[in-house]
Amino acid sequence: MTRVSRPATGRNITGSRTEPKPQLSDEQWLLIKDLFPEPPVNAAGGRPRVAPRECLEGILWVLRTGARWKDLPTFLPSPSTCWRRFKEWTEDGVFLEAWQRLLEHLDRRKLVVWSEAFGDGTFCPAKKGAPDVGKTKRGKGTKLMLLVDGNGLPLALDRASASPAEVKLIESLLDQRVLPRDPDRLIYDRAADSDPLRTELAERQIELICPHRKNRVKPATQDGRALRRYRRRWKVERTISWLFNFRRLVIRYERYSHLFLGFAQLACVFTLLNKL
């Protein structure tokens, strides 16, 4: 029996024969559209640049799937185009500006809870030697620090070598907050149990709430009544799981530290877009 060959269908890696639904809806795109201006027409002629929304769809596809740039489906712009645009937008601070705009929009609607914030750090293995990569018992990698509000909305994000203890990175994380406002309370796990840190945060009018370490020798300073707020620390762990749904963040493949941070910032932007 002779097998009849079929024409190419442009099938993507998920096996679908049609182009999937765009990751950004029209309503979401309108909220940040002006931050991604249309490229000017070259008076000398030549091929016009790809539209920003198409490039952003390609970047989101890489962020969501964790695949290589060269694995971009054919219905999206070329891998080199998407990578150059991603690098350009990251270095220009476009993702950070979009994050700030969306957070301000939510704050105006009284959806950001400033009475308490939750912080945590998570380990991302790194496959390449690069800045902000350190050795730990789990191997070499980067530590991704996250600060969220009382509803789990991302307020700040930072990356650092995985070698230093988290207690040394908390103040730097607070300095990276997108909006210029400190929360009233910071709820953290035992990694933040440090009397000098409590004093430094108290000078910033921030109350640190975290359980004492089991091997603590100094007298207890944590009020047990305030520690009841610790029961809600699952909110920051939930937000970390939301971010790790973007598979490109699970393992750091970027040699440049600021590009890895750019992916994390874009994941925060997409998370906020889904909350509007």
C-alpha positions as CSV (number, residue, x, y, z in Angstrom):
1,M,0.0,0.0,0.0
2,T,1.4,3.4,-1.0
3,R,1.6,6.0,1.8
4,V,0.4,9.4,0.7
5,S,2.6,12.2,2.1
6,R,0.9,15.2,3.7
7,P,2.0,18.8,3.4
8,A,3.6,20.5,6.4
9,T,1.1,21.8,8.9
10,G,3.3,24.0,11.0
11,R,2.7,21.8,14.1
12,N,4.2,23.2,17.3
13,I,5.9,21.1,20.0
14,T,2.6,20.5,21.8
15,G,1.3,18.6,18.7
16,S,-1.4,21.2,17.8
17,R,-2.0,21.8,14.1
18,T,-3.2,25.3,14.6
19,E,-1.6,28.3,16.2
20,P,-2.4,28.4,19.9
21,K,-4.3,31.2,21.6
22,P,-2.1,34.2,22.4
23,Q,-0.8,34.3,25.9
24,L,-1.6,38.0,26.2
25,S,-5.3,39.0,25.8
26,D,-6.2,42.3,24.0
27,E,-7.2,43.8,27.3
28,Q,-3.9,42.9,29.0
29,W,-1.9,44.2,26.0
30,L,-3.6,47.6,26.2
31,L,-2.4,48.1,29.8
32,I,1.2,48.0,28.8
33,K,1.2,48.6,25.0
34,D,2.7,52.1,25.2
35,L,5.8,50.7,27.0
36,F,6.6,48.7,23.9
37,P,6.4,51.4,21.1
38,E,6.2,50.4,17.5
39,P,9.6,50.5,15.8
40,P,10.2,53.5,13.5
41,V,10.2,53.0,9.8
42,N,13.7,53.2,8.4
43,A,13.9,56.0,5.8
44,A,16.6,54.0,3.9
45,G,14.2,51.1,3.4
46,G,14.9,47.5,4.3
47,R,12.9,44.9,6.1
48,P,10.6,46.4,8.7
49,R,11.1,45.4,12.3
50,V,8.7,42.8,13.8
51,A,5.8,44.2,15.9
52,P,6.5,44.4,19.7
53,R,3.5,42.2,20.6
54,E,4.6,39.4,18.3
55,C,8.1,39.5,19.9
56,L,6.6,39.6,23.4
57,E,4.6,36.5,22.6
58,G,7.8,34.7,21.5
59,I,9.5,35.7,24.7
60,L,6.6,34.6,26.8
61,W,6.6,31.2,25.0
62,V,10.3,30.7,26.0
63,L,9.6,31.8,29.6
64,R,6.5,29.6,29.9
65,T,7.9,26.4,28.4
66,G,11.6,26.7,29.4
67,A,12.6,25.7,25.9
68,R,15.6,26.9,24.0
69,W,15.3,30.0,21.8
70,K,16.0,28.0,18.7
71,D,12.9,25.8,19.5
72,L,10.5,28.7,18.9
73,P,7.6,27.6,16.7
74,T,7.5,28.9,13.2
75,F,4.3,31.0,13.8
76,L,6.4,33.2,16.1
77,P,9.2,35.6,15.1
78,S,12.7,34.2,14.7
79,P,14.7,33.2,17.7
80,S,17.4,35.9,17.1
81,T,14.7,38.6,16.8
82,C,13.0,37.6,20.0
83,W,16.3,37.3,21.9
84,R,17.6,40.7,20.7
85,R,14.3,42.4,21.7
86,F,14.3,40.6,25.1
87,K,17.8,41.9,25.8
88,E,16.9,45.4,24.6
89,W,13.8,45.6,26.8
90,T,15.5,44.1,29.8
91,E,18.4,46.6,29.7
92,D,16.0,49.5,29.1
93,G,14.0,48.5,32.2
94,V,10.7,48.0,30.3
95,F,9.6,45.0,32.3
96,L,10.4,46.8,35.6
97,E,8.4,49.8,34.4
98,A,5.4,47.6,33.4
99,W,5.6,45.9,36.8
100,Q,5.5,49.3,38.6
101,R,2.6,50.5,36.5
102,L,0.5,47.4,37.2
103,L,1.3,47.5,40.9
104,E,0.3,51.2,41.1
105,H,-3.0,50.3,39.3
106,L,-3.7,47.6,41.9
107,D,-2.7,49.9,44.7
108,R,-5.2,52.6,43.5
109,R,-7.9,49.9,43.7
110,K,-6.9,49.1,47.3
111,L,-5.8,45.6,46.3
112,V,-2.3,45.9,47.7
113,V,-2.0,45.0,51.4
114,W,0.8,47.0,53.0
115,S,0.0,46.0,56.6
116,E,2.2,42.9,56.2
117,A,4.5,41.4,53.7
118,F,6.1,38.0,53.3
119,G,9.6,37.2,52.1
120,D,11.4,34.1,51.1
121,G,14.3,32.9,49.0
122,T,14.5,29.9,46.6
123,F,17.3,28.1,45.0
124,C,17.7,28.0,41.2
125,P,20.4,25.6,39.9
126,A,22.7,27.1,37.3
127,K,24.2,25.2,34.4
128,K,26.8,27.8,33.4
129,G,29.5,29.6,35.3
130,A,28.3,33.2,35.5
131,P,27.9,36.2,37.9
132,D,25.6,35.6,40.9
133,V,26.3,31.9,40.9
134,G,27.6,30.3,44.1
135,K,28.2,26.9,45.5
136,T,26.0,25.2,48.1
137,K,25.4,21.7,49.4
138,R,22.8,21.3,46.6
139,G,25.3,22.3,43.9
140,K,26.0,25.7,42.3
141,G,23.2,28.1,41.6
142,T,21.5,31.4,42.1
143,K,19.2,32.5,44.9
144,L,16.0,34.2,43.9
145,M,14.6,36.4,46.6
146,L,11.0,37.4,46.6
147,L,8.8,39.9,48.6
148,V,5.0,39.8,48.4
149,D,2.2,41.7,50.0
150,G,-0.6,40.3,52.2
151,N,-2.4,39.0,49.1
152,G,0.7,37.4,47.6
153,L,1.3,40.1,44.9
154,P,5.0,40.5,44.1
155,L,6.5,43.7,45.5
156,A,10.2,43.1,45.1
157,L,12.6,40.7,43.5
158,D,16.3,40.2,43.7
159,R,18.9,37.6,42.6
160,A,22.2,36.8,44.3
161,S,24.7,34.1,44.6
162,A,23.4,31.1,46.4
163,S,26.3,31.0,48.8
164,P,25.5,33.8,51.3
165,A,22.9,33.2,54.0
166,E,19.4,34.7,53.3
167,V,19.7,36.9,56.4
168,K,22.3,38.9,54.6
169,L,20.1,39.5,51.5
170,I,16.9,40.7,53.2
171,E,17.7,44.4,53.4
172,S,18.8,44.4,49.8
173,L,15.5,42.7,48.8
174,L,13.6,45.5,50.5
175,D,15.6,48.1,48.7
176,Q,14.5,46.5,45.4
177,R,10.8,47.1,46.0
178,V,9.0,48.4,43.0
179,L,7.0,51.0,44.8
180,P,8.7,53.4,47.2
181,R,6.9,52.2,50.3
182,D,7.9,49.8,53.1
183,P,5.4,47.3,54.6
184,D,4.5,47.6,58.2
185,R,5.6,44.1,59.0
186,L,7.9,41.6,57.4
187,I,7.1,37.9,58.0
188,Y,9.9,35.5,57.3
189,D,11.0,32.0,58.2
190,R,13.8,31.1,60.7
191,A,16.5,32.2,58.2
192,A,15.8,35.8,59.2
193,D,16.3,35.3,62.9
194,S,18.9,37.9,63.7
195,D,18.8,40.6,66.4
196,P,20.9,43.1,64.3
197,L,18.4,42.6,61.4
198,R,15.5,43.2,63.8
199,T,17.1,46.5,64.9
200,E,17.9,47.6,61.4
201,L,14.4,47.0,60.2
202,A,12.9,48.7,63.3
203,E,14.8,51.8,62.3
204,R,12.9,51.6,59.0
205,Q,9.6,51.3,60.9
206,I,9.3,47.6,59.8
207,E,8.5,44.9,62.4
208,L,10.2,41.6,61.7
209,I,8.1,38.6,62.6
210,C,9.9,35.2,62.4
211,P,10.3,32.2,64.7
212,H,13.6,31.8,66.6
213,R,16.1,29.3,65.5
214,K,16.1,26.0,67.5
215,N,19.7,26.5,68.5
216,R,19.3,30.1,69.7
217,V,21.1,30.8,72.9
218,K,20.1,34.5,73.4
219,P,16.9,35.3,75.2
220,A,13.7,35.3,73.1
221,T,12.6,38.6,71.6
222,Q,9.8,37.4,69.4
223,D,6.3,38.1,70.7
224,G,4.2,35.0,70.4
225,R,1.0,37.0,69.7
226,A,2.6,38.6,66.7
227,L,3.9,35.3,65.5
228,R,0.4,34.1,64.8
229,R,0.7,36.0,61.5
230,Y,3.3,33.4,60.6
231,R,0.5,31.0,59.7
232,R,-0.1,33.0,56.6
233,R,3.4,32.6,55.2
234,W,2.1,30.1,52.7
235,K,1.2,33.1,50.6
236,V,4.8,33.7,49.5
237,E,5.3,30.0,48.9
238,R,2.2,30.1,46.7
239,T,3.6,33.0,44.7
240,I,6.9,31.2,44.2
241,S,5.0,28.3,42.8
242,W,3.2,30.7,40.4
243,L,6.5,32.0,39.2
244,F,7.9,28.5,38.8
245,N,5.1,27.7,36.5
246,F,7.3,29.7,34.1
247,R,9.7,26.9,33.5
248,R,12.6,29.1,32.4
249,L,13.0,30.2,36.0
250,V,13.3,26.7,37.4
251,I,16.9,26.3,36.2
252,R,19.1,29.2,35.3
253,Y,20.4,28.9,31.7
254,E,21.3,32.6,31.2
255,R,25.0,33.4,31.4
256,Y,24.1,37.1,32.1
257,S,22.6,37.7,35.5
258,H,20.5,40.7,34.4
259,L,18.8,38.6,31.7
260,F,17.8,35.9,34.2
261,L,16.4,38.7,36.4
262,G,14.6,40.1,33.3
263,F,12.8,36.7,32.9
264,A,11.8,36.8,36.6
265,Q,10.5,40.4,36.2
266,L,8.4,39.4,33.2
267,A,7.0,36.5,35.2
268,C,5.9,39.0,37.9
269,V,4.3,41.2,35.2
270,F,2.4,38.3,33.8
271,T,1.3,37.3,37.3
272,L,-0.1,40.8,38.0
273,L,-1.8,40.9,34.6
274,N,-3.7,37.8,35.5
275,K,-4.9,39.5,38.7
276,L,-6.5,42.5,36.9
